[in-house]
Amino acid sequence: MSTATWVRDELDQRGVSYEELQHPEAFTAQEVARREHISGHRVAKVVCVMVDGWPYELILPASRRVRLDAVRQLLAAREVRLATEEELDRYFTDCETGAIPALRHWKGVEVIADGHLCHDGDILILGGTHRDAVRVKFDDWFNMVNPRVELFSEKDRGHYPAPPLP
């Protein structure tokens, strides 16, 4: 498998330099960080939430988790919940379920990045599969995606055991 063609096309069209990386199958962004030997602070994960019935794309470091109460307050929403797997498959048809690249997917859908993702240097974004990632300069990614920046996450305390690496 390789990085989704649309991801490469989007980066190429915007003139963004990138490096494609392949790793053994990983189903969480934090696992991608371990497999790529990089801090989870530098891996951008996408969490899709439904806000009063509309999808929002939240992008944050793999080392953090979304605070739904903070998102609800930030957006002055009545209801904020994680999108279901069925909704993910409906909205993100161009990638494997759960391997959503941190890019804009639809015109008019708000993309909000957590301020904890902002830093100098490179970040990794998922490549649309559970085996691919793309390394880009943070500033290039930010200029390309142009997300709204807010604080809506907390440290992920690892409430689940990390799978052993082969």
N, C-alpha and C positions, 0 to 999 in steps of 0.2 A: 504494500500500500504506500501511497505517497500523499503529500500535502494536497488538499483539495485544489483542483485546477483554478476555481474561482478565486481562491485566496492568493495564489501566485499571480493571477491576472490582475487582481486589485492592487497588489503591491507594485507590480511592474508598471501598471498604468499611472500610478502616482509617483513613480521614480524612487521608491523606497528600497534601500539596500536591505537584504535579508539573507539569512542562512537557514536552510532546511535541515532539521535534525530528525533522525529516526531512533526509536527506542522500543524496548519490549512493551507489549500492551499495558496500558495504564488507564484506570477508570476514574481517577480523581486528579485534579490539578496538583495537589500536594505530592501524589505518587509520581507525576511527571517530573516535578522538581527533584525528587530523590533519584529517579532514573537518569536525569540529565545532570546530576551533581551540581545543582544550583539552589540557592535559597528560595523558599516558597514566597518570599517577599518580592521576588523578581519574575514570578509566573503569574500572568493575568488569567483569571478564571472568569467565566460568565455565569451569572445566576439570572435566570429569567423569572420575573415575578409578574403576577397579574394584579394590577392596581385599578380597583373599581371596574374590573372587566377588560382592561386594556393591558397589553404586554409592555413591559419595560425591560430593557437590557441593563443589568447592573454588572460592572466590571470591578474586580477587586483582587488583591493579592491572594494566592493560594493559601497563604498562612493565616488568613482571616475568614470570618464568616459574617453573613449579612444579619443585621439586627432589623427584623421586620418592623418592630415598633418605631425605630428611627426612620425607616423609609415611609411608614404611614404618616408620621408627624411631618417629615420633610415635604411630602407631597400633599399634605392636608387631605388625605384619602380616608374613605370610610372603611375600605377593605384592601388589605395587601396580603397576598399569599404566594407561596412558591407555585410556579407553573407545574402542571402535571406532566408526566412523560408523554401522554397523548398530545397535550398542547405544545410541548417542545418539538415533537415530530411534525406537528402542523406548521409551526412558525419557522423551524430551522430545518427545512427539507434538504438543504445543501451540505449536510454533515451528519456524521454518526451521532446517535442520541448521546448527549452528555459530552460531546467533544466540540463544543461551540467555540469557534475562533472569536477573539475579542475585537471584532470589527463591526461596522454598521451593517445590519442585515436588511432593513426595510426603511424606505423613505418615510419620514414622519414619525417614526418610533423613537422615543427618547432613549438616549444612551447616557447613563450616569456612571462615572468612574469614582471610586473611593479615593479620597485624598492620600491614603496610605500607599497607594500604588505609585504615586508621583516621586521620581528620583532621577538622578543622573545615571547614564549608562544604558545597558541593554535590558530588555525584558523578553520573556518567551510568551508567545501566544499559542494556543492549540491550533493544529493544522487541519482540523475538521475530521480527524480520525483519532483512534485511541493509541496510535503508534507514531504520530507525527507532531512536531512542534516547529515553530518558526522563531528565530532570534532576530529582533529588530531593535534599533535604538529607540529608547523611550520617547524622545522628542519627535522623531519621525512618526511613530505610532500615534502620539497625541495630536500632532498636526493633521494627520490623515483622518482620524476618527472624530476629533473635535468634540469630546464628551463634555457634558456638564460635570463639574467636580464638586462633590459633597463628602461629608463624613457619615457613613452609615454602617460601619463594620466594627467588629471586636475581634480580639485574638481568638483563633481557633484553639481551644484547649485540648483538642484531640480526644474527644469522647469515644473514639473507636480505635481499636488497635491498628497500627500501621502494618500492612502486609509485608512479609519479608521479601527482600530483593533476591533474585537468583544469583 
